[in-house]
């Protein structure tokens, strides 16, 4: 089939004869085997080093030559073989994934030169769908633009493959599924709108691809639908994640490990991601389920067989370990850092810039929380990782990811030890304000609320440093605005943090009456829920407020109540803190023996933990008692 190839291309990486022989062999195999992958793939495997831009250009030049020279029936046969070869190369798991996709795109575009819409209506639609698939997965070029090209191609295909066209319901459904995945990944346009379009397209596809008639395809679409629900912005977040988990588990009823190992591993990975983010149920248990799912996925996604999938799953596993509640926190963070670094061995900046940036961002978050190692160095490493991520996650190309990393970088600057404290605080505030350009209340209410909360915390730090009343007022306002969103979520931890910090901000700003009223409302809530881990610090803050406002007996009772709860929780740091404050108060009201007892308890703790600063305070108070 292949003749006179040498005249079309000058050899570069290898001899033209090598490329000629390879193209001839693989086209012949496609023709004779009726595009049987078991025949074609071994040839591609042997010559995978030749799957490059030269091969793509050679294929295009040869095809154009044959199109111009052949009879219509011959051209039709050649077009079919080329299209099938492009599909096989696009799906070929070995060699350079980027090169394989470029060859496929070049081939499809070449085929469309002769398979026009007017002359070959349905064949044209089929090629447009294939072209959309290639752009959807394309590595080269700008990701945002590739997805736009994919969406254009799918929509062109759907102009022919309509639901009403009784002859092509399955093609219509297939393209709807592909379009749904493209909208799920789309960067341009409103993210919330894109995900709604994705969900609509995927549900349309399921109208045709039922479980009974097409179990494998149905399972694939359920997996895709789960991904769309897991990312969905509109409607209630908790419910969306439940819908995602349902969809993934439905998919796994068909995608078993024995029958479909790759698809099973992919869906396990996705299920792990949904459990990692799950709001309902016990958080600790959800994270354990996520870790189990990721580790199951890695049994199939090995580094040798599926390096990219392995790397992405390592990143996800790192996320689960970073948030893990069970086990030792320090060890979990070390496991997270190991997983992220493994991921970065494959997902390099040059090969996979977007994935590299995601993992750099996550690695930064692991270092900012790291317990082992030097805290100063950990924070500096976190800042470096976030800044690296922002080299790819730019405002123009990845606005939502940019905002996420800006928020994270703000957190790192707010905790930074090196450098000038005032400058670090200013950098943190700038980062949060940058993030809020994207995280608007209307578009991203949850992210907006969390960033407002972080901004409020940092404004309080600036107030403590510089004493500007405007800062504490703005902080209180930010807390209250954030609270309007946070109160509606099912995230109990975030709600507690918001409530507690608002109470402290009101205290620091001198709004004692409002602070007491707010914290007493929190007290009633957590008493009703029997949540002693949240109740204890609320009681302590109320005790300090009553102490500050001269209501000493009430303060003493609240100190004692908080002390009792901290003892139950085994929180020795707070036990020592409360016994110190209680001892100080008891000196004021003349309960000398009780004061001495509490202060000596605190003294023992601080001696054991070598806290010289607090010991000095305790020893001073005990000296006063001894001289009384």
VEXDREN-2710 file (C-alpha; in Angstrom, 1 decimal):
% VEXDREN-2710
k/r/px/py/pz
1/UNK/0.0/0.0/0.0
2/UNK/2.8/2.4/0.7
3/UNK/5.0/3.6/-2.2
4/UNK/7.2/6.6/-3.0
5/UNK/7.4/7.8/0.6
6/UNK/10.9/9.3/0.6
7/UNK/10.0/12.2/-1.6
8/UNK/7.7/13.7/1.0
9/UNK/10.0/14.2/4.0
10/UNK/13.6/14.6/4.8
11/UNK/14.8/12.2/7.5
12/UNK/15.7/13.6/10.9
13/UNK/15.7/11.3/13.9
14/UNK/16.0/8.0/11.9
15/UNK/16.3/7.0/8.4
16/UNK/13.4/7.5/6.1
17/UNK/13.5/3.9/5.2
18/UNK/12.7/3.0/8.9
19/UNK/9.6/5.2/8.8
20/UNK/8.6/3.9/5.4
21/UNK/8.8/0.3/6.5
22/UNK/7.0/1.0/9.7
23/UNK/4.1/2.9/8.1
24/UNK/3.8/0.3/5.4
25/UNK/3.7/-2.6/7.9
26/UNK/1.2/-1.0/10.2
27/UNK/-1.1/0.1/7.5
28/UNK/-1.0/-3.3/6.0
29/UNK/-1.8/-4.8/9.4
30/UNK/-4.8/-2.5/9.8
31/UNK/-6.1/-3.4/6.4
32/UNK/-5.6/-7.2/6.6
33/UNK/-6.7/-7.6/10.3
34/UNK/-9.7/-5.3/10.0
35/UNK/-8.0/-3.1/12.7
36/UNK/-7.5/-5.9/15.3
37/UNK/-5.5/-4.4/18.2
38/UNK/-4.0/-7.8/18.9
39/UNK/-2.4/-7.6/15.5
40/UNK/-1.6/-3.9/15.3
41/UNK/-0.4/-3.2/18.9
42/UNK/2.6/-5.6/18.7
43/UNK/3.8/-3.7/15.6
44/UNK/3.4/-0.4/17.4
45/UNK/5.2/-1.7/20.4
46/UNK/8.2/-2.8/18.4
47/UNK/8.4/0.5/16.6
48/UNK/7.2/2.9/19.4
49/UNK/10.4/5.0/19.1
50/UNK/9.2/6.0/15.6
51/UNK/5.8/7.3/16.8
52/UNK/6.7/10.9/16.6
53/UNK/6.1/14.1/14.7
54/UNK/8.0/12.7/11.7
55/UNK/5.6/9.8/11.5
56/UNK/2.6/12.2/11.8
57/UNK/3.9/14.3/8.9
58/UNK/4.8/11.3/6.9
59/UNK/1.3/9.8/7.4
60/UNK/-0.3/13.1/6.4
61/UNK/1.8/13.5/3.3
62/UNK/1.3/10.0/2.1
63/UNK/-2.4/10.2/2.7
64/UNK/-2.8/13.4/0.7
65/UNK/-0.8/11.9/-2.1
66/UNK/-3.0/8.8/-2.2
67/UNK/-6.2/10.9/-1.9
68/UNK/-5.1/12.9/-5.0
69/UNK/-4.1/9.9/-7.0
70/UNK/-6.7/7.2/-6.1
71/UNK/-10.1/6.4/-7.4
72/UNK/-13.1/7.3/-5.1
73/UNK/-13.5/3.7/-4.0
74/UNK/-9.8/3.4/-3.2
75/UNK/-9.8/6.7/-1.4
76/UNK/-12.7/5.5/0.7
77/UNK/-10.8/2.4/1.7
78/UNK/-7.6/4.3/2.5
79/UNK/-9.6/6.8/4.6
80/UNK/-11.1/4.0/6.7
81/UNK/-7.7/2.4/7.3
82/UNK/-6.1/5.7/8.4
83/UNK/-9.0/6.6/10.7
84/UNK/-8.7/3.1/12.4
85/UNK/-4.9/3.5/12.7
86/UNK/-5.4/6.9/14.4
87/UNK/-7.8/5.3/16.8
88/UNK/-5.4/2.5/17.6
89/UNK/-2.5/4.9/18.1
90/UNK/-4.6/7.2/20.2
91/UNK/-5.4/4.3/22.5
92/UNK/-2.0/2.8/22.4
93/UNK/-0.7/2.7/26.1
94/UNK/3.0/2.7/25.3
95/UNK/5.5/5.2/23.9
96/UNK/5.0/9.0/24.2
97/UNK/1.4/9.7/25.1
98/UNK/1.8/13.2/23.8
99/UNK/3.2/12.0/20.4
100/UNK/0.5/9.4/20.0
101/UNK/-2.2/12.0/20.4
102/UNK/-0.6/14.4/18.0
103/UNK/-0.4/11.6/15.4
104/UNK/-4.1/10.9/15.9
105/UNK/-5.1/14.5/15.6
106/UNK/-3.0/15.0/12.4
107/UNK/-4.6/11.8/11.0
108/UNK/-8.2/12.8/11.8
109/UNK/-7.7/16.3/10.4
110/UNK/-6.3/14.7/7.2
111/UNK/-9.2/12.4/6.9
112/UNK/-11.6/15.3/7.3
113/UNK/-10.1/16.8/4.1
114/UNK/-11.9/14.2/2.1
115/UNK/-14.7/13.0/4.5
116/UNK/-16.6/16.2/4.3
117/UNK/-19.9/16.9/5.9
118/UNK/-21.8/17.3/2.7
119/UNK/-20.4/14.1/1.0
120/UNK/-20.0/11.8/4.0
121/UNK/-22.4/13.1/6.6
122/UNK/-22.3/10.3/9.2
123/UNK/-18.6/9.4/8.6
124/UNK/-17.8/13.0/9.1
125/UNK/-19.6/13.0/12.4
126/UNK/-17.7/9.9/13.5
127/UNK/-14.3/11.6/12.8
128/UNK/-15.4/14.7/14.6
129/UNK/-16.1/12.6/17.7
130/UNK/-12.7/10.9/17.4
131/UNK/-11.0/14.3/17.0
132/UNK/-12.9/15.6/20.0
133/UNK/-11.6/12.6/22.1
134/UNK/-8.0/13.3/21.0
135/UNK/-8.3/17.0/21.9
136/UNK/-9.9/16.1/25.2
137/UNK/-6.8/14.1/26.2
138/UNK/-4.2/16.2/24.4
139/UNK/-1.0/17.0/26.3
140/UNK/0.6/19.5/24.0
141/UNK/-0.7/23.0/23.6
142/UNK/-2.8/25.0/26.1
143/UNK/-5.1/22.8/28.0
144/UNK/-7.9/25.3/28.0
145/UNK/-7.8/25.7/24.2
146/UNK/-7.6/21.9/23.7
147/UNK/-10.8/21.4/25.6
148/UNK/-12.5/24.2/23.6
149/UNK/-11.5/22.4/20.4
150/UNK/-12.9/19.1/21.8
151/UNK/-16.2/20.7/22.7
152/UNK/-16.5/22.2/19.2
153/UNK/-15.8/18.8/17.6
154/UNK/-18.3/17.0/19.8
155/UNK/-21.0/19.6/19.1
156/UNK/-20.3/19.4/15.4
157/UNK/-20.8/15.7/15.6
158/UNK/-24.1/16.1/17.5
159/UNK/-25.4/18.3/14.6
160/UNK/-25.6/15.0/12.7
161/UNK/-25.9/12.5/15.5
162/UNK/-29.2/13.7/16.9
163/UNK/-31.4/11.8/19.3
164/UNK/-34.2/11.9/16.7
165/UNK/-32.0/10.1/14.2
166/UNK/-33.3/6.6/14.9
167/UNK/-30.4/5.0/13.0
168/UNK/-27.7/6.5/15.4
169/UNK/-29.0/6.6/19.0
170/UNK/-25.9/5.0/20.3
171/UNK/-23.6/7.3/18.5
172/UNK/-25.6/10.2/19.9
173/UNK/-25.3/8.8/23.4
174/UNK/-21.6/8.2/23.0
175/UNK/-20.9/11.7/21.9
176/UNK/-23.0/13.0/24.8
177/UNK/-20.8/11.1/27.2
178/UNK/-17.7/12.5/25.6
179/UNK/-19.1/16.0/25.7
180/UNK/-19.9/15.6/29.3
181/UNK/-16.3/14.7/30.2
182/UNK/-15.1/17.7/28.2
183/UNK/-17.4/20.0/30.1
184/UNK/-16.3/18.4/33.4
185/UNK/-12.7/19.4/32.6
186/UNK/-13.4/22.7/30.9
187/UNK/-11.3/25.6/32.1
188/UNK/-12.9/28.5/30.2
189/UNK/-16.4/29.8/31.0
190/UNK/-18.2/29.6/34.3
191/UNK/-17.2/26.5/36.2
192/UNK/-20.6/26.0/37.7
193/UNK/-22.3/26.2/34.3
194/UNK/-19.8/23.8/32.8
195/UNK/-20.5/21.1/35.4
196/UNK/-24.2/21.5/35.0
197/UNK/-23.7/21.0/31.2
198/UNK/-21.6/17.9/32.0
199/UNK/-24.2/16.4/34.2
200/UNK/-26.9/17.0/31.7
201/UNK/-24.9/15.5/28.9
202/UNK/-24.0/12.4/30.9
203/UNK/-27.6/11.8/32.0
204/UNK/-28.7/12.1/28.4
205/UNK/-26.2/9.4/27.5
206/UNK/-27.6/7.1/30.2
207/UNK/-31.1/7.4/28.6
208/UNK/-29.7/5.1/25.8
209/UNK/-26.8/3.3/27.5
210/UNK/-28.7/1.3/30.1
211/UNK/-27.1/-1.2/32.4
212/UNK/-29.0/-4.2/31.0
213/UNK/-28.3/-3.4/27.3
214/UNK/-24.8/-1.9/27.6
215/UNK/-23.3/-2.7/31.1
216/UNK/-19.7/-1.7/30.3
217/UNK/-20.6/1.6/28.7
218/UNK/-23.2/2.3/31.4
219/UNK/-20.4/1.7/34.1
220/UNK/-18.1/4.1/32.2
221/UNK/-20.7/6.8/32.2
222/UNK/-21.6/6.2/35.8
223/UNK/-17.9/6.8/36.6
224/UNK/-17.9/10.0/34.6
225/UNK/-21.1/11.2/36.2
226/UNK/-19.6/10.5/39.6
227/UNK/-16.7/12.8/38.7
228/UNK/-19.0/15.6/37.6
229/UNK/-21.1/15.3/40.8
230/UNK/-17.9/15.3/43.0
231/UNK/-16.8/18.6/41.4
232/UNK/-20.3/20.2/41.3
233/UNK/-20.6/23.7/42.6
234/UNK/-24.4/24.2/42.5
235/UNK/-26.8/22.5/44.9
236/UNK/-25.7/21.2/48.3
237/UNK/-22.1/20.0/48.4
238/UNK/-22.8/17.2/50.8
239/UNK/-25.6/15.8/48.6
240/UNK/-23.4/16.1/45.5
241/UNK/-20.7/14.0/47.1
242/UNK/-23.3/11.3/48.1
243/UNK/-24.5/11.2/44.5
244/UNK/-20.9/10.8/43.3
245/UNK/-20.2/7.9/45.7
246/UNK/-23.4/6.2/44.6
247/UNK/-22.4/6.6/40.9
248/UNK/-18.9/5.2/41.5
249/UNK/-20.2/2.2/43.5
250/UNK/-22.7/1.5/40.7
251/UNK/-19.9/1.6/38.2
252/UNK/-17.9/-0.9/40.4
253/UNK/-20.8/-3.4/40.2
254/UNK/-19.8/-3.9/36.6
255/UNK/-16.1/-2.8/36.6
256/UNK/-14.8/-5.7/38.7
257/UNK/-11.1/-6.2/39.1
258/UNK/-11.0/-9.5/37.3
259/UNK/-13.1/-8.4/34.3
260/UNK/-11.9/-4.7/33.9
261/UNK/-8.8/-4.2/36.0
262/UNK/-7.8/-0.8/34.5
263/UNK/-11.4/0.6/34.8
264/UNK/-11.8/-0.9/38.2
265/UNK/-8.6/0.9/39.4
266/UNK/-9.6/4.2/37.8
267/UNK/-13.0/4.1/39.6
268/UNK/-11.4/3.0/42.9
269/UNK/-9.2/6.1/42.6
270/UNK/-12.2/8.3/41.9
271/UNK/-14.2/6.7/44.8
272/UNK/-11.2/7.4/47.1
273/UNK/-11.3/11.1/46.0
274/UNK/-15.1/11.3/46.8
275/UNK/-14.6/9.7/50.3
276/UNK/-11.7/12.1/50.9
277/UNK/-14.0/15.1/50.4
278/UNK/-17.2/13.5/51.9
279/UNK/-19.0/15.7/54.4
280/UNK/-21.6/13.3/55.7
281/UNK/-20.7/10.4/57.9
282/UNK/-17.7/10.3/60.3
283/UNK/-14.8/12.1/58.8
284/UNK/-12.2/9.7/60.2
285/UNK/-13.9/6.7/58.7
286/UNK/-14.4/8.4/55.3
287/UNK/-10.6/9.1/55.1
288/UNK/-9.9/5.4/55.9
289/UNK/-12.2/4.4/53.1
290/UNK/-10.4/6.8/50.8
291/UNK/-7.0/5.3/51.7
292/UNK/-8.3/1.8/51.2
293/UNK/-9.6/2.8/47.7
294/UNK/-6.4/4.4/46.7
295/UNK/-4.3/1.5/47.8
296/UNK/-6.6/-0.9/45.9
297/UNK/-6.2/1.3/42.8
298/UNK/-2.4/1.1/43.1
299/UNK/-2.5/-2.6/43.0
300/UNK/-3.3/-2.2/39.3
301/UNK/-1.9/1.2/38.7
302/UNK/1.8/0.3/39.1
303/UNK/4.5/2.7/38.1
304/UNK/5.8/0.4/35.4
305/UNK/2.5/-0.4/33.8
306/UNK/0.6/2.9/34.2
307/UNK/3.1/5.6/35.3
308/UNK/0.8/8.6/34.9
309/UNK/-2.1/7.0/36.6
310/UNK/0.2/5.7/39.3
311/UNK/1.5/9.2/39.9
312/UNK/-1.9/10.8/40.1
313/UNK/-3.1/8.2/42.5
314/UNK/0.0/8.8/44.6
315/UNK/-1.0/12.4/44.7
316/UNK/-4.5/11.5/45.9
317/UNK/-3.2/9.1/48.5
318/UNK/-1.0/11.9/49.8
319/UNK/-4.1/14.1/50.2
320/UNK/-5.8/11.4/52.2
321/UNK/-2.8/10.9/54.5
322/UNK/-2.5/14.7/54.9
323/UNK/-6.0/14.9/56.2
324/UNK/-6.1/11.6/58.0
325/UNK/-7.5/11.6/61.6
326/UNK/-6.7/8.1/62.7
327/UNK/-3.1/7.1/63.4
328/UNK/-0.3/9.4/64.5
329/UNK/-0.6/12.8/62.9
330/UNK/3.2/13.3/62.4
331/UNK/3.5/9.9/60.7
332/UNK/0.5/10.6/58.4
333/UNK/2.1/13.8/57.2
334/UNK/5.4/12.0/56.4
335/UNK/3.5/9.4/54.4
336/UNK/1.8/12.3/52.5
337/UNK/5.1/13.9/51.7
338/UNK/6.5/10.6/50.5
339/UNK/3.5/10.1/48.2
340/UNK/3.6/13.6/46.8
341/UNK/7.3/13.3/46.0
342/UNK/6.8/10.0/44.3
343/UNK/4.1/11.6/42.2
344/UNK/6.5/14.4/41.2
345/UNK/9.0/11.8/39.9
346/UNK/6.6/11.2/37.0
347/UNK/4.5/14.3/36.9
348/UNK/7.4/16.7/36.1
349/UNK/6.9/20.3/35.1
350/UNK/7.9/19.7/31.5
351/UNK/5.9/16.5/31.0
352/UNK/2.7/17.3/33.0
353/UNK/2.7/20.9/34.0
354/UNK/-0.8/21.0/35.4
355/UNK/-0.4/17.9/37.4
356/UNK/3.0/19.0/38.6
357/UNK/1.4/22.3/39.9
358/UNK/-1.4/20.4/41.7
359/UNK/1.1/18.2/43.5
360/UNK/3.4/21.2/44.3
361/UNK/0.4/22.9/45.9
362/UNK/-0.5/19.8/47.9
363/UNK/3.1/19.3/49.0
364/UNK/3.1/22.8/50.3
365/UNK/0.1/22.1/52.3
366/UNK/1.8/19.0/53.8
367/UNK/4.8/21.0/54.8
368/UNK/2.8/23.8/56.3
369/UNK/1.3/21.3/58.7
370/UNK/4.4/19.1/59.2
371/UNK/5.2/18.1/62.7
372/UNK/8.6/16.5/62.2
373/UNK/11.6/18.5/61.0
374/UNK/12.4/22.1/61.7
375/UNK/9.2/24.2/61.7
376/UNK/11.0/27.2/60.2
377/UNK/12.3/25.2/57.3
378/UNK/8.9/23.5/56.8
379/UNK/7.1/26.8/56.4
380/UNK/9.8/28.0/54.0
381/UNK/9.4/24.8/51.9
382/UNK/5.7/25.3/51.9
383/UNK/6.0/28.9/50.6
384/UNK/8.4/27.7/47.9
385/UNK/6.0/24.9/46.8
386/UNK/3.1/27.3/46.6
387/UNK/5.2/29.8/44.6
388/UNK/6.3/27.0/42.2
389/UNK/2.6/26.0/41.7
390/UNK/1.7/29.6/40.8
391/UNK/4.1/29.5/37.9
392/UNK/1.6/27.2/36.2
393/UNK/-1.6/28.1/38.1
394/UNK/-1.9/31.6/36.7
395/UNK/-4.8/34.0/37.0
396/UNK/-5.5/33.9/33.3
397/UNK/-5.2/30.2/32.6
398/UNK/-6.3/28.5/35.8
399/UNK/-8.1/31.2/37.8
400/UNK/-9.8/28.8/40.3
401/UNK/-6.6/26.9/41.0
402/UNK/-4.7/30.2/41.2
403/UNK/-7.1/31.4/43.9
404/UNK/-6.7/28.1/45.8
405/UNK/-3.0/28.4/45.9
406/UNK/-3.1/32.1/46.7
407/UNK/-5.2/31.3/49.7
408/UNK/-2.8/28.6/50.8
409/UNK/0.2/30.9/50.3
410/UNK/-1.6/33.4/52.5
411/UNK/-1.9/30.8/55.2
412/UNK/1.9/30.1/54.9
413/UNK/2.8/33.7/55.2
414/UNK/0.5/34.2/58.2
415/UNK/2.4/31.4/60.0
416/UNK/5.9/32.4/58.7
417/UNK/8.6/32.7/61.3
418/UNK/11.4/34.0/59.2
419/UNK/11.5/37.6/58.0
420/UNK/9.7/40.6/59.3
421/UNK/6.4/39.8/61.0
422/UNK/4.6/42.9/59.7
423/UNK/5.8/42.1/56.2
424/UNK/4.6/38.5/56.4
425/UNK/1.2/39.6/57.6
426/UNK/0.9/42.1/54.7
427/UNK/1.9/39.4/52.2
428/UNK/-0.8/37.1/53.7
429/UNK/-3.5/39.7/53.5
430/UNK/-2.5/40.4/49.8
431/UNK/-2.8/36.7/49.0
432/UNK/-6.2/36.4/50.6
433/UNK/-7.5/39.5/48.8
434/UNK/-6.1/38.1/45.5
435/UNK/-8.0/34.9/46.1
436/UNK/-11.2/36.8/46.7
437/UNK/-11.1/38.2/43.2
438/UNK/-12.1/34.7/42.0
439/UNK/-13.7/33.3/45.2
440/UNK/-16.8/35.5/45.1
441/UNK/-19.7/34.9/47.4
442/UNK/-22.1/34.2/44.5
443/UNK/-19.9/31.9/42.5
444/UNK/-17.9/30.0/45.2
445/UNK/-19.7/30.6/48.5
446/UNK/-17.9/28.0/50.5
447/UNK/-14.4/29.0/49.3
448/UNK/-15.3/32.6/49.7
449/UNK/-16.3/32.1/53.3
450/UNK/-13.2/30.1/54.2
451/UNK/-11.0/32.8/52.6
452/UNK/-12.9/35.5/54.5
453/UNK/-12.3/33.5/57.7
454/UNK/-8.5/33.3/56.9
455/UNK/-8.4/37.0/56.1
456/UNK/-10.2/37.8/59.4
457/UNK/-7.6/35.8/61.4
458/UNK/-4.7/37.7/59.7
459/UNK/-6.4/41.1/60.3
460/UNK/-6.6/40.2/64.0
461/UNK/-2.8/39.5/63.9
462/UNK/-2.2/42.9/62.4
463/UNK/-4.4/44.5/65.0
464/UNK/-2.4/42.9/67.8
465/UNK/0.8/44.1/66.1
466/UNK/-0.2/47.6/65.1
467/UNK/-3.3/48.3/67.2
468/UNK/-5.4/49.7/64.3
469/UNK/-9.0/49.5/65.4
470/UNK/-10.1/49.3/61.7
471/UNK/-8.4/45.9/61.5
472/UNK/-10.3/44.3/64.3
473/UNK/-13.6/45.8/63.1
474/UNK/-12.9/44.5/59.6
475/UNK/-12.0/41.1/61.0
476/UNK/-15.2/40.9/62.9
477/UNK/-17.1/41.9/59.8
478/UNK/-15.3/39.2/57.8
479/UNK/-16.1/36.6/60.4
480/UNK/-19.8/37.5/60.4
481/UNK/-20.1/37.5/56.6
482/UNK/-18.3/34.2/56.4
483/UNK/-20.6/32.8/59.2
484/UNK/-23.7/33.4/57.0
485/UNK/-22.3/30.8/54.7
486/UNK/-20.5/28.5/57.2
487/UNK/-23.7/28.2/59.4
488/UNK/-25.4/26.5/56.4
489/UNK/-22.7/23.9/55.8
490/UNK/-22.5/20.5/57.4
491/UNK/-18.8/21.0/58.3
492/UNK/-18.8/21.0/62.1
493/UNK/-15.1/21.7/62.4
494/UNK/-15.3/24.8/60.3
495/UNK/-18.4/26.0/62.1
496/UNK/-16.7/25.6/65.5
497/UNK/-13.5/27.4/64.3
498/UNK/-15.6/30.3/63.0
499/UNK/-17.7/30.5/66.1
500/UNK/-14.8/30.3/68.4
501/UNK/-12.7/32.8/66.5
502/UNK/-15.5/35.3/66.2
503/UNK/-16.0/35.2/70.0
504/UNK/-12.3/35.8/70.5
505/UNK/-12.3/38.7/68.0
506/UNK/-15.2/40.3/69.8
507/UNK/-13.3/39.9/73.0
508/UNK/-10.1/41.4/71.6
509/UNK/-12.1/44.3/70.1
510/UNK/-13.6/45.1/73.5
511/UNK/-17.1/44.1/72.5
512/UNK/-17.5/42.1/75.7
513/UNK/-21.3/42.0/75.9
514/UNK/-21.6/40.8/72.3
515/UNK/-18.8/38.3/72.8
516/UNK/-20.4/36.8/75.9
517/UNK/-23.8/36.5/74.1
518/UNK/-22.2/34.9/71.1
519/UNK/-20.2/32.4/73.1
520/UNK/-23.1/31.5/75.4
521/UNK/-25.1/30.6/72.2
522/UNK/-22.2/28.4/71.2
523/UNK/-22.1/26.9/74.6
524/UNK/-25.8/25.9/74.4
525/UNK/-25.3/24.4/71.0
526/UNK/-22.4/22.2/72.0
527/UNK/-24.0/21.2/75.3
528/UNK/-27.0/20.1/73.4
529/UNK/-24.8/18.1/71.0
530/UNK/-22.7/16.8/73.9
531/UNK/-19.6/17.8/72.0
532/UNK/-17.1/18.3/74.8
533/UNK/-14.1/18.9/72.5
534/UNK/-15.8/22.0/71.2
535/UNK/-17.5/23.0/74.4
536/UNK/-14.3/23.0/76.5
537/UNK/-12.5/25.9/74.7
538/UNK/-15.8/27.9/74.5
539/UNK/-16.1/27.6/78.3
540/UNK/-12.5/28.7/78.7
541/UNK/-13.1/31.8/76.6
542/UNK/-16.2/32.6/78.5
543/UNK/-14.3/32.3/81.8
544/UNK/-11.7/34.8/80.5
545/UNK/-14.4/37.2/79.4
546/UNK/-16.1/37.1/82.8
547/UNK/-12.7/37.5/84.5
548/UNK/-12.0/40.5/82.3
549/UNK/-15.3/42.1/83.0
550/UNK/-15.0/41.6/86.8
551/UNK/-17.6/38.8/87.2
552/UNK/-15.1/36.7/89.1
553/UNK/-17.4/34.1/90.6
554/UNK/-18.9/33.3/87.2
555/UNK/-15.4/33.2/85.8
556/UNK/-14.3/30.8/88.5
557/UNK/-17.2/28.4/87.7
558/UNK/-16.5/28.5/84.0
559/UNK/-12.8/27.9/84.5
560/UNK/-13.7/24.9/86.7
561/UNK/-16.1/23.5/84.1
562/UNK/-13.6/23.9/81.3
563/UNK/-10.9/22.3/83.4
564/UNK/-13.1/19.3/84.0
565/UNK/-13.7/18.8/80.3
566/UNK/-10.0/19.3/79.4
567/UNK/-9.1/16.6/81.9
568/UNK/-11.6/14.3/80.3
569/UNK/-10.1/15.0/76.9
570/UNK/-6.6/14.4/78.2
571/UNK/-5.6/17.9/76.9
572/UNK/-2.7/18.6/79.3
573/UNK/-1.7/21.8/77.6
574/UNK/-5.0/23.3/78.3
575/UNK/-5.3/21.8/81.7
576/UNK/-2.1/23.6/82.7
577/UNK/-3.3/26.8/81.1
578/UNK/-6.6/26.7/82.9
579/UNK/-5.1/25.8/86.3
580/UNK/-2.8/28.8/85.9
581/UNK/-5.6/31.1/85.1
582/UNK/-7.8/29.6/87.9
583/UNK/-5.0/29.9/90.4
584/UNK/-4.5/33.6/89.5
585/UNK/-8.3/34.2/89.9
586/UNK/-8.4/32.4/93.2
587/UNK/-5.7/34.6/94.5
588/UNK/-7.9/37.6/93.7
589/UNK/-10.9/36.3/95.5
590/UNK/-9.0/35.0/98.5
591/UNK/-9.1/31.2/97.9
592/UNK/-5.5/30.8/98.8
593/UNK/-5.3/27.0/99.4
594/UNK/-7.2/26.3/96.1
595/UNK/-4.9/28.7/94.3
596/UNK/-1.8/27.1/95.6
597/UNK/-3.0/23.6/94.6
598/UNK/-3.9/24.7/91.1
599/UNK/-0.6/26.6/90.6
600/UNK/1.5/23.7/91.8
601/UNK/-0.2/21.4/89.4
602/UNK/0.6/23.8/86.6
603/UNK/4.2/24.2/87.9
604/UNK/4.7/20.4/87.7
605/UNK/3.5/20.3/84.1
606/UNK/5.6/23.2/82.9
607/UNK/8.7/21.8/84.7
608/UNK/8.2/18.4/82.9
609/UNK/7.9/20.2/79.6
610/UNK/10.7/22.8/80.1
611/UNK/8.5/25.8/79.6
612/UNK/10.6/28.4/81.3
613/UNK/8.4/31.3/80.4
614/UNK/5.3/29.9/82.0
615/UNK/7.3/28.5/85.0
616/UNK/8.5/32.0/85.7
617/UNK/4.9/33.2/85.8
618/UNK/3.8/30.3/88.1
619/UNK/6.8/30.8/90.5
620/UNK/6.0/34.5/90.8
621/UNK/2.4/33.7/91.8
622/UNK/3.5/31.0/94.2
623/UNK/5.9/33.5/95.8
624/UNK/3.1/35.9/96.3
625/UNK/1.1/33.2/98.0
626/UNK/4.0/32.3/100.3
627/UNK/4.4/35.9/101.4
628/UNK/0.7/36.4/102.0
END
